[in-house]
Every structure is written in structure tokens, then in C-alpha cells.
């Protein structure tokens, strides 16, 4: 059985690709496809994590996920 984890976040923070997939409710391949046009602006991840400035760019292009709003 596959459990979905829901995130309720009050502040901007670094995220892994897995966390981004979870909060946007899409698969890994879909998230890679969505980020690909903006890779030059986002930059390389630090290990497995996108830092706060990179997450800000991602949210700017893809919108703030509904689980993070309000």
C-alpha cells in the first residue's frame, strides 16, 4: 500500500525533488519535465536539495502549490 504524505508548511524552505513531487502531487518524471525549461534559472541542486532561492524560482514558474497557500 502506498501512503501519501501531506505537507502543511508556513514558511519557504529547502525541498528535495521527492518533497516537490509530493506537494505538487505529480510523479518524478512529470516534475522533471516541468522544471526542464527553467533549469538554467534554477541552477544545480546542492546534493539532493533545492535551496530556498531555487525553490522561490520554482514557485514563481509553477505557482505556489495549493498545500502551501493560506
Backbone torsions as a table, in degrees:
resi	resn	phi	psi	omega
1	UNK	NA	138.2	-177.3
2	UNK	-104.8	119.6	179.2
3	UNK	-95.1	136.7	174.7
4	UNK	-92.7	136.5	176.6
5	UNK	-100.5	132.9	177.1
6	UNK	-106.1	144.5	-179.5
7	UNK	-113.8	133.9	168.9
8	UNK	-124.3	108.2	-172.7
9	UNK	-120.2	134.6	-178.6
10	UNK	-98.5	-13.6	-177.6
11	UNK	-137.4	157.8	176.9
12	UNK	-73.1	134.3	-178.9
13	UNK	-150.0	167.6	176.1
14	UNK	-65.5	146.5	179.5
15	UNK	-133.1	147.1	170.3
16	UNK	-84.3	167.1	177.2
17	UNK	-60.8	-40.2	179.8
18	UNK	-61.2	-42.4	178.2
19	UNK	-65.4	-41.3	177.5
20	UNK	-61.6	-42.3	177.5
21	UNK	-59.9	-41.4	-178.9
22	UNK	-66.6	-46.8	-176.2
23	UNK	-72.8	-27.1	175.0
24	UNK	-89.6	-6.9	177.5
25	UNK	58.1	47.2	176.4
26	UNK	-134.2	165.9	177.4
27	UNK	-80.4	169.4	-178.3
28	UNK	-59.7	-46.1	-178.6
29	UNK	-63.0	-39.7	178.5
30	UNK	-63.9	-44.6	-180.0
31	UNK	-62.7	-41.4	177.6
32	UNK	-60.7	-42.1	179.9
33	UNK	-64.6	-41.4	179.7
34	UNK	-65.6	-37.9	-176.2
35	UNK	-81.5	-22.8	-174.1
36	UNK	-52.8	-44.3	-179.3
37	UNK	-65.1	-17.1	-175.3
38	UNK	-113.3	9.4	-175.9
39	UNK	-55.2	-39.5	-179.6
40	UNK	-63.2	-34.3	-179.8
41	UNK	-81.3	-34.4	-179.2
42	UNK	-73.3	-43.9	-177.9
43	UNK	87.3	177.5	-178.0
44	UNK	-77.5	146.3	175.6
45	UNK	-69.8	153.2	172.9
46	UNK	-91.7	96.1	-172.1
47	UNK	69.2	-120.1	179.7
48	UNK	-101.0	3.0	-169.8
49	UNK	-113.9	137.6	167.5
50	UNK	-89.2	128.7	-179.9
51	UNK	-75.6	175.5	-174.4
52	UNK	-59.2	-41.9	-179.7
53	UNK	-67.3	-34.8	176.6
54	UNK	-68.6	-41.1	178.1
55	UNK	-62.9	-37.5	177.4
56	UNK	-60.4	-43.1	178.1
57	UNK	-64.2	-43.1	179.2
58	UNK	-60.5	-47.5	179.6
59	UNK	-63.7	-34.8	178.9
60	UNK	-62.1	-41.9	-176.7
61	UNK	-84.4	-36.0	-175.8
62	UNK	-100.6	-9.0	-176.4
63	UNK	88.8	155.8	177.8
64	UNK	-75.6	126.5	-179.3
65	UNK	-59.9	147.1	-175.9
66	UNK	-60.9	-29.0	179.7
67	UNK	-71.0	-13.9	-179.8
68	UNK	-101.8	-12.8	-178.4
69	UNK	-77.3	155.2	173.9
70	UNK	68.6	NA	NA
